Amino acid sequence: FKMELELDSLKQKGAIKRVLFLNSRQHLFQDKVIINNGHGEICQDLKVYLREEHEFRDKLSLIQVAMNFSLDPTMPLDNHGLQPILSYSTQEYLTQEAQIQLDCGDDNICVPDLQLSVYGDRKTVYHGDENPLTLIFDARNLGEGGAYEAELYVFVPSEAEYSGIVRNEVRSETDYILNGMTQ
């Protein structure tokens, strides 16, 4: 048989695979397996690992493991000059799914409680003022588990000159500083 085992198979080609084989550090394992007539099953242990949390964003979707196998047409004929065949009821593509265990309680459903605060370095800003305004966005999750895939959109007025953003991660809280806005 030609056998192919793919980890995180639902991810698009080129996307970061969240799970890899330990020996090869790849998401794909291919092998040729020989099963002699009447010998039943062959088992092989392969170790996999989940990448570090900071290496990928998607912690919510299932991780699918897919196995595809087919007869190897390059194998020699048996003693009777025959090639093996598969039963019509044989499934040649098998899948199993796993879920990343989140810190979200027994039901594994996260109930976030996102709180956003915005602080400025000045109380008053005047139209035409050349002095920069620094805004600090403080986002915190006071709910259970993580606020996975949460995004903050800030729309800067067209009259303002935007000069940059600074990300400051401290444990579970994140501050974003929007520098140099003048209006």
N, C-alpha and C positions, 0 to 999 in steps of 0.2 A: 504494500500500500504506500501511496504518497500521502503524507499527513501534514497538515498545516494548522497551527494553533495561533490565533491572534487575540491579543489582550486589548481591551478597550476598543473593540471593533466598531462601535457606533460613532466614534469620533471621526470627523472628516480627514481625508488625506492631508498631511501637513500640520494637523493640529497636534498639540502636546498630548501624548498618551500618558495617562495618570499611573498606569501600572506597567512594569517592565519585568522581564525575566532576569533573575539574579546573576546567572552566569554570563550572559551576553550583553546585558543592559539594553536589550532591544525589546520591541513589543511583538515580534513575530518569531515563531519557532517552526522550522520545517525539518522533516525527517522522513526516511524510508523505513518502513517496518515490515519485517517478514514474519508471517504467521504460517507455520507448517500445518498441513491438513490435520484436523482433529485435535489441535492443541489449545483451542479456546482463546482465552483472553491474554493480552500482554499488557502489563502495567509499567509505567515509567513515572517517576516523581520529578517534577520540575518546580523549582522555587521561584516565586515572584515577590515583588515588593511594591509598595505604594510610594510614589515620589514624595519628597518633602512638601509640606503644606504650602510653602512660599513659591513652589515651582509651578503651580497651576491654580486656576481660579474656580473651576467647576467642581464643586463638592456635592452638588445636588443630584445630578443625573446618574442613572445606573451605569455600572461598569459591566459591559458585556464581554464574555469570553466566548469565542467562536472556534469550532473545530470543523475543518473540512478535510475529507479524505476521499481518495479515489484509487482505483487499481492502477498499478504502474505498468504501462504498456511495454516497457523495456525489459521486464522480467522474463526469464527463459520459460519455455513450455515445461509442463510436468512430464513424468515418465510415460504418459499416454499421449503426449503431443498436444495437450489442451492448455488453454489459459483459463485462469479462474474467472468466475462471473459473480456479480453481486445479486442477491435476491431483489426482486422488484420492490419489496417492502423496506429495503434498507434505507435509512436516512443517512445521506452523505454529508449533511451540514447540520451540526448540533450547536446549540447555544445555551449558556447559563448566564445569569446576571447576579451581580453583587452590588451592595450599596455601601458607600462610605459611612461609617458610624459617626454621627454628629453628636455634639454635646447638647442635645435637645430634649432630654428626658426619655422616659420609657417608650413613648410613641414615636420617637425620632422625627417629630414635627417641631420645627423651631417657631417660637412666637416672639419675634423681636419687638423691642420697644425703643425705637430710634429717637434720640433727642438731639436737636441741632441748636447750637447757640452761635451767634455772630457778634464779634467784638471789633470795633474800629479803634485806631490810635488817635482819632480826633472826633470831637462831638459835632463839629460844624464843618461843612465843605461848601465852598462857594464856586459858582460857575466861573471858569477861567482861572481858577486857582492852580498854580504851577507846582505846589507842594504835593508830594505823593500821599495817598491814603492807603494804609495797610489794613486789610480786613482779615480777621482770624476766624475761621469756621471750625467749631469744635463739635464733632459728631460722636455721640456715645450710644451704645446699646445697653439699656438697662434690663432688657428681657433675657429669657433663657437662651443659651447657646449663642451661635453667631448670627449676624445679620448678613447672611451669604448673598452675594451678588448685588448688594446695595450700591447705589450710585447717587452722586450729588451733582446736579447740573446748576451752574451759576451763569447767568446771562448778564454780560457786561454791556451797559448802554453804549450805543455807537459813538457818542460824544467822548467817551472815556478812552484813555490810552492804557492798554493793558501791558504790563511789563513782565509778569511771570508768576509762578506758583511754587511754593515750597511745601513738601510733604514731611510731616514730623510724626513718626509712629512711636508711641509710648504705650506699651502693653496693649490694652484693648481700646484705648482712645486714640483718635487721629485728629490732628490739627492741620488745616490747610490755610496757608497764608497767601493772600492775593496782594501782591505788591504793586505800588506805583500807579494806582488809578487816579487820574486827574480829570476833572470835568470843568 
